[in-house]
Amino acid sequence: MKEPQKKIILVITSRKRGGPWQWGADLVNELNKSSEFKAEHIFEIKDKLLSPFRLGVKLIHTTNPLAWTVLARPLILTVHGRFFGWFWKIFYKLGYFKASAATVPSEFLKKYLGFKKATVICNGIDLSKFQKTNLSQRDFFNILTITKFWFPGKTKGLIELAQIIFNLAEDFDRKINWRILGSGPLMEEVKKSLNTLNKPQNLSVQWFGFDLPQKYFSDSDIFAYFSYEDNAPIAILEAMAVGLPVVTNKVGAVSEIISSGKDGFIVSERQNYQNILLKLMNDFELRKNIGEAARKKIEKKFSWEVVFPKWVALYKSLLK
């Protein structure tokens, strides 16, 4: 008996290898494991322009509000974050209304955008890429932060975090290595701002630029995050996936990810943030327990094993 032909799906994202690009790559990887679908990740400009005219394609799934399709094929628009400026606001609104379906990764973003009919499907983590780290007691601490230096709200948050960690180090008697992972046009500006702060001798600030986070998770003790502009940070999900205790300010949809005090900490005030960091650094069992609970949260709610069936159900509802 001849096997049924797989349905071809195009997943279109930006070229920049940030969160949406990685989401698209992971989704395509999961789709190609299935017996029903064959997917392609489209991100080069030429391929995007040709995608509406591709023969045999059953569905187009895009993060680009300018994408369109022909032959009455379903089109899904997924929006991962806020958009700025009247130009993008107009096109995202148009994209939302013309799409066969729209999705967002959080209730926070759905409400903020006013996309009442959008389906909430949270970001997924491929746990096979994030092995559980073994936290250990030692006479120094590695605090890890991952961010993007493309948005003023994120860079402002990092400067705020720097002031917290610099103050914390003054009251701590062991060595602290603060490792910052990320890149972008605003990075040098942030470095200059940090150089104006009075850095304690027991604090080392290390910059690693753009790199794979997996290389740094296994040797870290705490993941610290602070931003004034975010939705559902992938970096927080990845840190939780490896079992790191996460401390973050209240921004975007982090309260939909973390149950504060159970599988991470969401802190609003600067002094409280500093106190939580010190508490974690002085209590190995707390770090271990929070990290283990974080890993379990990802397994139950944010792993691709849990998230992927939701995409399949949406696709099937549009391909009837």
ChimeraX commands (.cxc) that place a marker at each C-alpha (Angstrom):
marker #1 position 0.00,0.00,0.00 radius 0.5
marker #1 position 1.28,3.42,-0.95 radius 0.5
marker #1 position 2.13,5.65,2.01 radius 0.5
marker #1 position 0.06,8.87,2.30 radius 0.5
marker #1 position 1.89,11.92,1.03 radius 0.5
marker #1 position 3.15,14.29,3.68 radius 0.5
marker #1 position 1.68,17.79,3.83 radius 0.5
marker #1 position 4.26,20.46,3.02 radius 0.5
marker #1 position 4.44,23.40,5.43 radius 0.5
marker #1 position 6.63,26.50,5.08 radius 0.5
marker #1 position 7.74,28.16,8.32 radius 0.5
marker #1 position 8.88,31.74,7.62 radius 0.5
marker #1 position 10.96,33.76,10.10 radius 0.5
marker #1 position 13.43,36.64,10.07 radius 0.5
marker #1 position 17.03,36.10,8.98 radius 0.5
marker #1 position 18.41,37.35,12.29 radius 0.5
marker #1 position 19.20,34.35,14.44 radius 0.5
marker #1 position 17.31,35.41,17.51 radius 0.5
marker #1 position 14.40,33.88,19.37 radius 0.5
marker #1 position 11.88,33.76,16.45 radius 0.5
marker #1 position 14.48,32.24,14.12 radius 0.5
marker #1 position 15.31,29.53,16.66 radius 0.5
marker #1 position 11.62,28.92,17.28 radius 0.5
marker #1 position 11.14,28.38,13.53 radius 0.5
marker #1 position 14.11,26.03,13.28 radius 0.5
marker #1 position 12.89,23.97,16.25 radius 0.5
marker #1 position 9.32,23.81,14.93 radius 0.5
marker #1 position 10.52,22.60,11.53 radius 0.5
marker #1 position 12.68,19.99,13.22 radius 0.5
marker #1 position 9.69,18.66,15.18 radius 0.5
marker #1 position 7.41,18.70,12.13 radius 0.5
marker #1 position 9.90,16.66,10.12 radius 0.5
marker #1 position 9.92,13.98,12.80 radius 0.5
marker #1 position 6.20,13.41,12.25 radius 0.5
marker #1 position 4.59,11.09,9.75 radius 0.5
marker #1 position 2.11,13.72,8.55 radius 0.5
marker #1 position 4.18,16.78,7.67 radius 0.5
marker #1 position 7.22,17.89,5.75 radius 0.5
marker #1 position 8.43,21.35,6.70 radius 0.5
marker #1 position 10.96,23.89,5.44 radius 0.5
marker #1 position 12.42,26.82,7.34 radius 0.5
marker #1 position 12.30,29.92,5.10 radius 0.5
marker #1 position 14.33,32.98,6.16 radius 0.5
marker #1 position 16.33,34.20,3.15 radius 0.5
marker #1 position 14.71,37.11,1.28 radius 0.5
marker #1 position 14.61,35.35,-2.11 radius 0.5
marker #1 position 12.91,32.29,-0.63 radius 0.5
marker #1 position 10.38,34.49,1.18 radius 0.5
marker #1 position 9.41,36.24,-2.05 radius 0.5
marker #1 position 8.92,32.93,-3.84 radius 0.5
marker #1 position 7.10,31.18,-1.00 radius 0.5
marker #1 position 3.53,32.30,-1.94 radius 0.5
marker #1 position 3.92,30.67,-5.36 radius 0.5
marker #1 position 5.41,27.34,-4.24 radius 0.5
marker #1 position 3.42,24.44,-5.66 radius 0.5
marker #1 position 2.38,21.62,-3.37 radius 0.5
marker #1 position 2.54,23.72,-0.20 radius 0.5
marker #1 position -0.47,23.12,2.04 radius 0.5
marker #1 position 0.06,25.80,4.69 radius 0.5
marker #1 position 2.28,28.82,5.39 radius 0.5
marker #1 position 3.23,29.64,8.97 radius 0.5
marker #1 position 4.95,32.98,9.37 radius 0.5
marker #1 position 6.25,35.52,11.89 radius 0.5
marker #1 position 6.25,38.19,9.15 radius 0.5
marker #1 position 3.05,40.28,8.89 radius 0.5
marker #1 position 3.88,41.07,5.25 radius 0.5
marker #1 position 3.72,37.41,4.24 radius 0.5
marker #1 position 0.88,36.32,1.99 radius 0.5
marker #1 position -0.29,33.27,0.10 radius 0.5
marker #1 position -2.26,32.25,-2.96 radius 0.5
marker #1 position -4.60,29.42,-3.94 radius 0.5
marker #1 position -6.61,29.94,-0.72 radius 0.5
marker #1 position -3.97,28.16,1.34 radius 0.5
marker #1 position -4.18,28.71,5.11 radius 0.5
marker #1 position -1.75,31.22,6.59 radius 0.5
marker #1 position -0.87,31.36,10.29 radius 0.5
marker #1 position 0.69,34.50,11.78 radius 0.5
marker #1 position 2.70,34.03,14.98 radius 0.5
marker #1 position 3.79,37.15,16.87 radius 0.5
marker #1 position 6.56,36.70,19.45 radius 0.5
marker #1 position 6.83,40.21,20.86 radius 0.5
marker #1 position 5.64,43.77,20.85 radius 0.5
marker #1 position 6.02,45.90,17.76 radius 0.5
marker #1 position 7.06,49.52,17.68 radius 0.5
marker #1 position 6.16,52.45,15.42 radius 0.5
marker #1 position 3.03,53.15,13.42 radius 0.5
marker #1 position 4.39,51.35,10.32 radius 0.5
marker #1 position 4.70,47.95,11.99 radius 0.5
marker #1 position 1.55,48.48,14.02 radius 0.5
marker #1 position -0.47,48.88,10.82 radius 0.5
marker #1 position 1.05,45.83,9.13 radius 0.5
marker #1 position 0.74,43.55,12.15 radius 0.5
marker #1 position -2.91,44.55,12.52 radius 0.5
marker #1 position -3.50,43.85,8.82 radius 0.5
marker #1 position -1.59,40.59,9.08 radius 0.5
marker #1 position -3.70,39.57,12.06 radius 0.5
marker #1 position -6.99,40.19,10.26 radius 0.5
marker #1 position -6.01,38.55,6.97 radius 0.5
marker #1 position -4.45,35.42,8.54 radius 0.5
marker #1 position -6.42,32.21,8.78 radius 0.5
marker #1 position -5.25,32.01,12.40 radius 0.5
marker #1 position -2.97,33.99,14.70 radius 0.5
marker #1 position -0.96,32.79,17.68 radius 0.5
marker #1 position 1.06,34.37,20.48 radius 0.5
marker #1 position 3.23,32.72,23.17 radius 0.5
marker #1 position 1.56,34.32,26.19 radius 0.5
marker #1 position -1.68,35.72,27.57 radius 0.5
marker #1 position 0.25,38.90,28.37 radius 0.5
marker #1 position 1.11,39.50,24.71 radius 0.5
marker #1 position -2.39,38.60,23.54 radius 0.5
marker #1 position -3.84,41.26,25.81 radius 0.5
marker #1 position -1.17,43.85,25.00 radius 0.5
marker #1 position -1.63,43.47,21.23 radius 0.5
marker #1 position -5.41,43.32,21.44 radius 0.5
marker #1 position -5.45,40.08,19.42 radius 0.5
marker #1 position -8.61,38.70,21.04 radius 0.5
marker #1 position -8.97,35.79,18.62 radius 0.5
marker #1 position -5.34,34.71,18.82 radius 0.5
marker #1 position -4.49,31.27,20.18 radius 0.5
marker #1 position -1.91,31.13,22.97 radius 0.5
marker #1 position 0.74,28.49,22.32 radius 0.5
marker #1 position 3.77,28.97,24.55 radius 0.5
marker #1 position 7.36,28.72,23.37 radius 0.5
marker #1 position 8.79,25.21,23.39 radius 0.5
marker #1 position 12.16,23.96,24.63 radius 0.5
marker #1 position 13.94,20.98,23.10 radius 0.5
marker #1 position 15.09,19.25,26.28 radius 0.5
marker #1 position 17.50,17.03,24.35 radius 0.5
marker #1 position 19.64,20.16,23.80 radius 0.5
marker #1 position 19.62,21.20,27.46 radius 0.5
marker #1 position 21.02,18.60,29.80 radius 0.5
marker #1 position 20.39,19.05,33.51 radius 0.5
marker #1 position 23.33,20.73,35.22 radius 0.5
marker #1 position 24.79,19.45,38.47 radius 0.5
marker #1 position 24.95,22.33,40.92 radius 0.5
marker #1 position 27.82,22.10,43.39 radius 0.5
marker #1 position 29.15,23.90,46.43 radius 0.5
marker #1 position 32.39,25.80,45.87 radius 0.5
marker #1 position 34.20,28.88,47.10 radius 0.5
marker #1 position 33.15,31.11,44.17 radius 0.5
marker #1 position 29.98,31.83,42.16 radius 0.5
marker #1 position 29.23,32.06,38.46 radius 0.5
marker #1 position 26.20,34.24,37.77 radius 0.5
marker #1 position 25.01,34.03,34.16 radius 0.5
marker #1 position 22.98,36.60,32.22 radius 0.5
marker #1 position 21.87,36.21,28.60 radius 0.5
marker #1 position 20.31,39.14,26.76 radius 0.5
marker #1 position 20.17,41.00,23.45 radius 0.5
marker #1 position 21.76,44.41,22.97 radius 0.5
marker #1 position 19.28,45.50,20.31 radius 0.5
marker #1 position 16.59,47.09,22.46 radius 0.5
marker #1 position 16.95,50.06,24.87 radius 0.5
marker #1 position 14.62,48.41,27.38 radius 0.5
marker #1 position 16.85,45.36,27.62 radius 0.5
marker #1 position 20.07,47.37,27.93 radius 0.5
marker #1 position 18.54,49.61,30.60 radius 0.5
marker #1 position 17.62,46.46,32.50 radius 0.5
marker #1 position 21.17,45.12,32.28 radius 0.5
marker #1 position 22.54,48.37,33.73 radius 0.5
marker #1 position 20.04,48.05,36.57 radius 0.5
marker #1 position 21.19,44.45,37.14 radius 0.5
marker #1 position 24.81,45.61,37.16 radius 0.5
marker #1 position 24.10,48.03,39.98 radius 0.5
marker #1 position 22.44,45.20,41.94 radius 0.5
marker #1 position 25.33,42.78,41.44 radius 0.5
marker #1 position 28.00,45.40,42.12 radius 0.5
marker #1 position 26.29,46.32,45.42 radius 0.5
marker #1 position 25.83,42.66,46.28 radius 0.5
marker #1 position 29.52,41.90,45.78 radius 0.5
marker #1 position 30.45,44.52,48.37 radius 0.5
marker #1 position 28.56,42.52,51.02 radius 0.5
marker #1 position 29.83,39.11,49.91 radius 0.5
marker #1 position 33.09,37.52,50.98 radius 0.5
marker #1 position 33.67,35.20,48.02 radius 0.5
marker #1 position 34.63,35.57,44.39 radius 0.5
marker #1 position 31.79,36.31,41.93 radius 0.5
marker #1 position 32.11,35.87,38.18 radius 0.5
marker #1 position 29.30,37.65,36.36 radius 0.5
marker #1 position 29.17,36.24,32.84 radius 0.5
marker #1 position 27.20,38.18,30.22 radius 0.5
marker #1 position 26.23,36.46,26.98 radius 0.5
marker #1 position 24.75,38.37,24.04 radius 0.5
marker #1 position 25.47,40.81,21.24 radius 0.5
marker #1 position 24.00,43.82,19.47 radius 0.5
marker #1 position 24.68,47.45,18.54 radius 0.5
marker #1 position 24.06,48.75,22.09 radius 0.5
marker #1 position 26.58,46.47,23.79 radius 0.5
marker #1 position 29.50,48.94,23.75 radius 0.5
marker #1 position 27.28,51.62,25.26 radius 0.5
marker #1 position 26.42,49.28,28.12 radius 0.5
marker #1 position 30.06,48.38,28.67 radius 0.5
marker #1 position 30.91,52.07,28.99 radius 0.5
marker #1 position 28.13,52.52,31.55 radius 0.5
marker #1 position 29.38,49.59,33.62 radius 0.5
marker #1 position 32.93,50.95,33.53 radius 0.5
marker #1 position 31.72,54.04,35.40 radius 0.5
marker #1 position 30.57,51.92,38.36 radius 0.5
marker #1 position 32.79,51.19,41.35 radius 0.5
marker #1 position 33.54,47.49,40.87 radius 0.5
marker #1 position 34.49,45.52,44.00 radius 0.5
marker #1 position 37.72,43.51,43.79 radius 0.5
marker #1 position 35.93,40.19,44.30 radius 0.5
marker #1 position 33.74,40.76,41.22 radius 0.5
marker #1 position 34.77,39.81,37.69 radius 0.5
marker #1 position 32.60,40.93,34.75 radius 0.5
marker #1 position 33.09,38.72,31.69 radius 0.5
marker #1 position 31.65,39.45,28.22 radius 0.5
marker #1 position 31.19,36.57,25.79 radius 0.5
marker #1 position 29.26,38.07,22.86 radius 0.5
marker #1 position 27.01,35.84,20.78 radius 0.5
marker #1 position 27.52,32.17,21.62 radius 0.5
marker #1 position 25.63,28.97,22.44 radius 0.5
marker #1 position 24.18,29.22,25.96 radius 0.5
marker #1 position 24.68,25.49,26.54 radius 0.5
marker #1 position 28.43,26.14,26.85 radius 0.5
marker #1 position 27.83,28.32,29.94 radius 0.5
marker #1 position 24.83,26.76,31.69 radius 0.5
marker #1 position 26.71,23.72,32.99 radius 0.5
marker #1 position 29.25,25.85,34.91 radius 0.5
marker #1 position 26.81,28.43,36.28 radius 0.5
marker #1 position 25.20,28.64,39.72 radius 0.5
marker #1 position 22.43,31.22,39.20 radius 0.5
marker #1 position 20.74,32.78,36.18 radius 0.5
marker #1 position 20.03,36.50,36.71 radius 0.5
marker #1 position 17.81,38.45,34.33 radius 0.5
marker #1 position 16.53,42.02,34.28 radius 0.5
marker #1 position 14.75,43.77,31.45 radius 0.5
marker #1 position 12.27,46.57,30.91 radius 0.5
marker #1 position 11.16,45.25,27.51 radius 0.5
marker #1 position 10.22,41.59,27.07 radius 0.5
marker #1 position 7.50,39.05,26.52 radius 0.5
marker #1 position 8.44,35.46,27.41 radius 0.5
marker #1 position 12.26,35.34,27.37 radius 0.5
marker #1 position 13.62,32.17,25.78 radius 0.5
marker #1 position 16.79,32.58,27.85 radius 0.5
marker #1 position 14.79,32.14,31.06 radius 0.5
marker #1 position 13.11,29.00,29.72 radius 0.5
marker #1 position 16.48,27.55,28.69 radius 0.5
marker #1 position 18.05,28.32,32.08 radius 0.5
marker #1 position 15.13,26.62,33.83 radius 0.5
marker #1 position 15.47,23.66,31.46 radius 0.5
marker #1 position 18.99,22.91,32.72 radius 0.5
marker #1 position 17.92,23.31,36.35 radius 0.5
marker #1 position 19.39,26.71,37.18 radius 0.5
marker #1 position 17.62,28.87,39.78 radius 0.5
marker #1 position 16.37,31.98,37.96 radius 0.5
marker #1 position 15.96,35.46,39.42 radius 0.5
marker #1 position 14.19,38.05,37.25 radius 0.5
marker #1 position 12.26,41.27,37.58 radius 0.5
marker #1 position 8.55,41.36,36.79 radius 0.5
marker #1 position 8.42,41.97,33.04 radius 0.5
marker #1 position 6.16,40.74,30.26 radius 0.5
marker #1 position 4.86,37.21,30.77 radius 0.5
marker #1 position 7.45,35.94,33.26 radius 0.5
marker #1 position 4.64,35.33,35.79 radius 0.5
marker #1 position 3.20,32.83,33.26 radius 0.5
marker #1 position 6.53,31.00,33.30 radius 0.5
marker #1 position 7.70,31.21,36.92 radius 0.5
marker #1 position 5.75,30.53,40.11 radius 0.5
marker #1 position 7.78,32.88,42.28 radius 0.5
marker #1 position 9.31,31.20,45.30 radius 0.5
marker #1 position 8.62,27.71,43.93 radius 0.5
marker #1 position 10.53,27.29,40.65 radius 0.5
marker #1 position 12.27,30.67,40.42 radius 0.5
marker #1 position 11.98,34.19,41.74 radius 0.5
marker #1 position 10.23,37.27,40.33 radius 0.5
marker #1 position 11.33,40.39,42.19 radius 0.5
marker #1 position 10.23,43.98,41.63 radius 0.5
marker #1 position 12.40,46.17,43.88 radius 0.5
marker #1 position 16.17,46.48,43.60 radius 0.5
marker #1 position 16.88,45.69,47.26 radius 0.5
marker #1 position 14.60,42.63,47.22 radius 0.5
marker #1 position 16.35,41.39,44.08 radius 0.5
marker #1 position 19.72,41.73,45.81 radius 0.5
marker #1 position 18.42,39.97,48.92 radius 0.5
marker #1 position 17.12,37.02,46.90 radius 0.5
marker #1 position 20.47,36.64,45.10 radius 0.5
marker #1 position 22.33,36.68,48.43 radius 0.5
marker #1 position 19.89,34.17,49.89 radius 0.5
marker #1 position 20.46,31.78,46.98 radius 0.5
marker #1 position 24.23,32.20,47.13 radius 0.5
marker #1 position 24.25,31.38,50.84 radius 0.5
marker #1 position 21.89,28.40,50.62 radius 0.5
marker #1 position 22.99,25.51,48.41 radius 0.5
marker #1 position 19.89,23.42,49.15 radius 0.5
marker #1 position 17.64,26.29,48.10 radius 0.5
marker #1 position 19.52,26.68,44.81 radius 0.5
marker #1 position 19.26,22.95,44.19 radius 0.5
marker #1 position 15.55,22.69,45.07 radius 0.5
marker #1 position 14.53,25.73,43.02 radius 0.5
marker #1 position 16.59,24.46,40.06 radius 0.5
marker #1 position 14.98,21.02,40.20 radius 0.5
marker #1 position 11.50,22.54,40.36 radius 0.5
marker #1 position 12.35,24.76,37.38 radius 0.5
marker #1 position 13.38,21.76,35.30 radius 0.5
marker #1 position 10.13,19.98,36.17 radius 0.5
marker #1 position 8.11,23.08,35.16 radius 0.5
marker #1 position 9.73,23.02,31.71 radius 0.5
marker #1 position 9.10,19.29,31.34 radius 0.5
marker #1 position 5.41,19.64,32.22 radius 0.5
marker #1 position 4.52,22.87,30.42 radius 0.5
marker #1 position 7.19,24.15,28.03 radius 0.5
marker #1 position 8.92,21.13,26.46 radius 0.5
marker #1 position 8.38,20.50,22.75 radius 0.5
marker #1 position 6.77,17.19,23.70 radius 0.5
marker #1 position 3.98,19.19,25.35 radius 0.5
marker #1 position 3.86,22.16,22.97 radius 0.5
marker #1 position 4.14,20.41,19.59 radius 0.5
marker #1 position 0.74,18.61,19.73 radius 0.5
marker #1 position -0.89,22.04,20.04 radius 0.5
marker #1 position 0.64,23.11,16.72 radius 0.5
marker #1 position -0.46,19.84,15.11 radius 0.5
marker #1 position -4.02,20.37,16.33 radius 0.5
marker #1 position -4.05,23.90,14.88 radius 0.5
marker #1 position -2.68,22.73,11.53 radius 0.5
marker #1 position -5.24,19.94,11.29 radius 0.5
marker #1 position -8.10,22.32,12.07 radius 0.5
marker #1 position -7.04,24.51,9.10 radius 0.5
marker #1 position -6.32,21.64,6.69 radius 0.5
marker #1 position -9.69,19.89,6.94 radius 0.5
marker link #1:1,2 radius 0.2
marker link #1:2,3 radius 0.2
marker link #1:3,4 radius 0.2
marker link #1:4,5 radius 0.2
marker link #1:5,6 radius 0.2
marker link #1:6,7 radius 0.2
marker link #1:7,8 radius 0.2
marker link #1:8,9 radius 0.2
marker link #1:9,10 radius 0.2
marker link #1:10,11 radius 0.2
marker link #1:11,12 radius 0.2
marker link #1:12,13 radius 0.2
marker link #1:13,14 radius 0.2
marker link #1:14,15 radius 0.2
marker link #1:15,16 radius 0.2
marker link #1:16,17 radius 0.2
marker link #1:17,18 radius 0.2
marker link #1:18,19 radius 0.2
marker link #1:19,20 radius 0.2
marker link #1:20,21 radius 0.2
marker link #1:21,22 radius 0.2
marker link #1:22,23 radius 0.2
marker link #1:23,24 radius 0.2
marker link #1:24,25 radius 0.2
marker link #1:25,26 radius 0.2
marker link #1:26,27 radius 0.2
marker link #1:27,28 radius 0.2
marker link #1:28,29 radius 0.2
marker link #1:29,30 radius 0.2
marker link #1:30,31 radius 0.2
marker link #1:31,32 radius 0.2
marker link #1:32,33 radius 0.2
marker link #1:33,34 radius 0.2
marker link #1:34,35 radius 0.2
marker link #1:35,36 radius 0.2
marker link #1:36,37 radius 0.2
marker link #1:37,38 radius 0.2
marker link #1:38,39 radius 0.2
marker link #1:39,40 radius 0.2
marker link #1:40,41 radius 0.2
marker link #1:41,42 radius 0.2
marker link #1:42,43 radius 0.2
marker link #1:43,44 radius 0.2
marker link #1:44,45 radius 0.2
marker link #1:45,46 radius 0.2
marker link #1:46,47 radius 0.2
marker link #1:47,48 radius 0.2
marker link #1:48,49 radius 0.2
marker link #1:49,50 radius 0.2
marker link #1:50,51 radius 0.2
marker link #1:51,52 radius 0.2
marker link #1:52,53 radius 0.2
marker link #1:53,54 radius 0.2
marker link #1:54,55 radius 0.2
marker link #1:55,56 radius 0.2
marker link #1:56,57 radius 0.2
marker link #1:57,58 radius 0.2
marker link #1:58,59 radius 0.2
marker link #1:59,60 radius 0.2
marker link #1:60,61 radius 0.2
marker link #1:61,62 radius 0.2
marker link #1:62,63 radius 0.2
marker link #1:63,64 radius 0.2
marker link #1:64,65 radius 0.2
marker link #1:65,66 radius 0.2
marker link #1:66,67 radius 0.2
marker link #1:67,68 radius 0.2
marker link #1:68,69 radius 0.2
marker link #1:69,70 radius 0.2
marker link #1:70,71 radius 0.2
marker link #1:71,72 radius 0.2
marker link #1:72,73 radius 0.2
marker link #1:73,74 radius 0.2
marker link #1:74,75 radius 0.2
marker link #1:75,76 radius 0.2
marker link #1:76,77 radius 0.2
marker link #1:77,78 radius 0.2
marker link #1:78,79 radius 0.2
marker link #1:79,80 radius 0.2
marker link #1:80,81 radius 0.2
marker link #1:81,82 radius 0.2
marker link #1:82,83 radius 0.2
marker link #1:83,84 radius 0.2
marker link #1:84,85 radius 0.2
marker link #1:85,86 radius 0.2
marker link #1:86,87 radius 0.2
marker link #1:87,88 radius 0.2
marker link #1:88,89 radius 0.2
marker link #1:89,90 radius 0.2
marker link #1:90,91 radius 0.2
marker link #1:91,92 radius 0.2
marker link #1:92,93 radius 0.2
marker link #1:93,94 radius 0.2
marker link #1:94,95 radius 0.2
marker link #1:95,96 radius 0.2
marker link #1:96,97 radius 0.2
marker link #1:97,98 radius 0.2
marker link #1:98,99 radius 0.2
marker link #1:99,100 radius 0.2
marker link #1:100,101 radius 0.2
marker link #1:101,102 radius 0.2
marker link #1:102,103 radius 0.2
marker link #1:103,104 radius 0.2
marker link #1:104,105 radius 0.2
marker link #1:105,106 radius 0.2
marker link #1:106,107 radius 0.2
marker link #1:107,108 radius 0.2
marker link #1:108,109 radius 0.2
marker link #1:109,110 radius 0.2
marker link #1:110,111 radius 0.2
marker link #1:111,112 radius 0.2
marker link #1:112,113 radius 0.2
marker link #1:113,114 radius 0.2
marker link #1:114,115 radius 0.2
marker link #1:115,116 radius 0.2
marker link #1:116,117 radius 0.2
marker link #1:117,118 radius 0.2
marker link #1:118,119 radius 0.2
marker link #1:119,120 radius 0.2
marker link #1:120,121 radius 0.2
marker link #1:121,122 radius 0.2
marker link #1:122,123 radius 0.2
marker link #1:123,124 radius 0.2
marker link #1:124,125 radius 0.2
marker link #1:125,126 radius 0.2
marker link #1:126,127 radius 0.2
marker link #1:127,128 radius 0.2
marker link #1:128,129 radius 0.2
marker link #1:129,130 radius 0.2
marker link #1:130,131 radius 0.2
marker link #1:131,132 radius 0.2
marker link #1:132,133 radius 0.2
marker link #1:133,134 radius 0.2
marker link #1:134,135 radius 0.2
marker link #1:135,136 radius 0.2
marker link #1:136,137 radius 0.2
marker link #1:137,138 radius 0.2
marker link #1:138,139 radius 0.2
marker link #1:139,140 radius 0.2
marker link #1:140,141 radius 0.2
marker link #1:141,142 radius 0.2
marker link #1:142,143 radius 0.2
marker link #1:143,144 radius 0.2
marker link #1:144,145 radius 0.2
marker link #1:145,146 radius 0.2
marker link #1:146,147 radius 0.2
marker link #1:147,148 radius 0.2
marker link #1:148,149 radius 0.2
marker link #1:149,150 radius 0.2
marker link #1:150,151 radius 0.2
marker link #1:151,152 radius 0.2
marker link #1:152,153 radius 0.2
marker link #1:153,154 radius 0.2
marker link #1:154,155 radius 0.2
marker link #1:155,156 radius 0.2
marker link #1:156,157 radius 0.2
marker link #1:157,158 radius 0.2
marker link #1:158,159 radius 0.2
marker link #1:159,160 radius 0.2
marker link #1:160,161 radius 0.2
marker link #1:161,162 radius 0.2
marker link #1:162,163 radius 0.2
marker link #1:163,164 radius 0.2
marker link #1:164,165 radius 0.2
marker link #1:165,166 radius 0.2
marker link #1:166,167 radius 0.2
marker link #1:167,168 radius 0.2
marker link #1:168,169 radius 0.2
marker link #1:169,170 radius 0.2
marker link #1:170,171 radius 0.2
marker link #1:171,172 radius 0.2
marker link #1:172,173 radius 0.2
marker link #1:173,174 radius 0.2
marker link #1:174,175 radius 0.2
marker link #1:175,176 radius 0.2
marker link #1:176,177 radius 0.2
marker link #1:177,178 radius 0.2
marker link #1:178,179 radius 0.2
marker link #1:179,180 radius 0.2
marker link #1:180,181 radius 0.2
marker link #1:181,182 radius 0.2
marker link #1:182,183 radius 0.2
marker link #1:183,184 radius 0.2
marker link #1:184,185 radius 0.2
marker link #1:185,186 radius 0.2
marker link #1:186,187 radius 0.2
marker link #1:187,188 radius 0.2
marker link #1:188,189 radius 0.2
marker link #1:189,190 radius 0.2
marker link #1:190,191 radius 0.2
marker link #1:191,192 radius 0.2
marker link #1:192,193 radius 0.2
marker link #1:193,194 radius 0.2
marker link #1:194,195 radius 0.2
marker link #1:195,196 radius 0.2
marker link #1:196,197 radius 0.2
marker link #1:197,198 radius 0.2
marker link #1:198,199 radius 0.2
marker link #1:199,200 radius 0.2
marker link #1:200,201 radius 0.2
marker link #1:201,202 radius 0.2
marker link #1:202,203 radius 0.2
marker link #1:203,204 radius 0.2
marker link #1:204,205 radius 0.2
marker link #1:205,206 radius 0.2
marker link #1:206,207 radius 0.2
marker link #1:207,208 radius 0.2
marker link #1:208,209 radius 0.2
marker link #1:209,210 radius 0.2
marker link #1:210,211 radius 0.2
marker link #1:211,212 radius 0.2
marker link #1:212,213 radius 0.2
marker link #1:213,214 radius 0.2
marker link #1:214,215 radius 0.2
marker link #1:215,216 radius 0.2
marker link #1:216,217 radius 0.2
marker link #1:217,218 radius 0.2
marker link #1:218,219 radius 0.2
marker link #1:219,220 radius 0.2
marker link #1:220,221 radius 0.2
marker link #1:221,222 radius 0.2
marker link #1:222,223 radius 0.2
marker link #1:223,224 radius 0.2
marker link #1:224,225 radius 0.2
marker link #1:225,226 radius 0.2
marker link #1:226,227 radius 0.2
marker link #1:227,228 radius 0.2
marker link #1:228,229 radius 0.2
marker link #1:229,230 radius 0.2
marker link #1:230,231 radius 0.2
marker link #1:231,232 radius 0.2
marker link #1:232,233 radius 0.2
marker link #1:233,234 radius 0.2
marker link #1:234,235 radius 0.2
marker link #1:235,236 radius 0.2
marker link #1:236,237 radius 0.2
marker link #1:237,238 radius 0.2
marker link #1:238,239 radius 0.2
marker link #1:239,240 radius 0.2
marker link #1:240,241 radius 0.2
marker link #1:241,242 radius 0.2
marker link #1:242,243 radius 0.2
marker link #1:243,244 radius 0.2
marker link #1:244,245 radius 0.2
marker link #1:245,246 radius 0.2
marker link #1:246,247 radius 0.2
marker link #1:247,248 radius 0.2
marker link #1:248,249 radius 0.2
marker link #1:249,250 radius 0.2
marker link #1:250,251 radius 0.2
marker link #1:251,252 radius 0.2
marker link #1:252,253 radius 0.2
marker link #1:253,254 radius 0.2
marker link #1:254,255 radius 0.2
marker link #1:255,256 radius 0.2
marker link #1:256,257 radius 0.2
marker link #1:257,258 radius 0.2
marker link #1:258,259 radius 0.2
marker link #1:259,260 radius 0.2
marker link #1:260,261 radius 0.2
marker link #1:261,262 radius 0.2
marker link #1:262,263 radius 0.2
marker link #1:263,264 radius 0.2
marker link #1:264,265 radius 0.2
marker link #1:265,266 radius 0.2
marker link #1:266,267 radius 0.2
marker link #1:267,268 radius 0.2
marker link #1:268,269 radius 0.2
marker link #1:269,270 radius 0.2
marker link #1:270,271 radius 0.2
marker link #1:271,272 radius 0.2
marker link #1:272,273 radius 0.2
marker link #1:273,274 radius 0.2
marker link #1:274,275 radius 0.2
marker link #1:275,276 radius 0.2
marker link #1:276,277 radius 0.2
marker link #1:277,278 radius 0.2
marker link #1:278,279 radius 0.2
marker link #1:279,280 radius 0.2
marker link #1:280,281 radius 0.2
marker link #1:281,282 radius 0.2
marker link #1:282,283 radius 0.2
marker link #1:283,284 radius 0.2
marker link #1:284,285 radius 0.2
marker link #1:285,286 radius 0.2
marker link #1:286,287 radius 0.2
marker link #1:287,288 radius 0.2
marker link #1:288,289 radius 0.2
marker link #1:289,290 radius 0.2
marker link #1:290,291 radius 0.2
marker link #1:291,292 radius 0.2
marker link #1:292,293 radius 0.2
marker link #1:293,294 radius 0.2
marker link #1:294,295 radius 0.2
marker link #1:295,296 radius 0.2
marker link #1:296,297 radius 0.2
marker link #1:297,298 radius 0.2
marker link #1:298,299 radius 0.2
marker link #1:299,300 radius 0.2
marker link #1:300,301 radius 0.2
marker link #1:301,302 radius 0.2
marker link #1:302,303 radius 0.2
marker link #1:303,304 radius 0.2
marker link #1:304,305 radius 0.2
marker link #1:305,306 radius 0.2
marker link #1:306,307 radius 0.2
marker link #1:307,308 radius 0.2
marker link #1:308,309 radius 0.2
marker link #1:309,310 radius 0.2
marker link #1:310,311 radius 0.2
marker link #1:311,312 radius 0.2
marker link #1:312,313 radius 0.2
marker link #1:313,314 radius 0.2
marker link #1:314,315 radius 0.2
marker link #1:315,316 radius 0.2
marker link #1:316,317 radius 0.2
marker link #1:317,318 radius 0.2
marker link #1:318,319 radius 0.2
marker link #1:319,320 radius 0.2
view
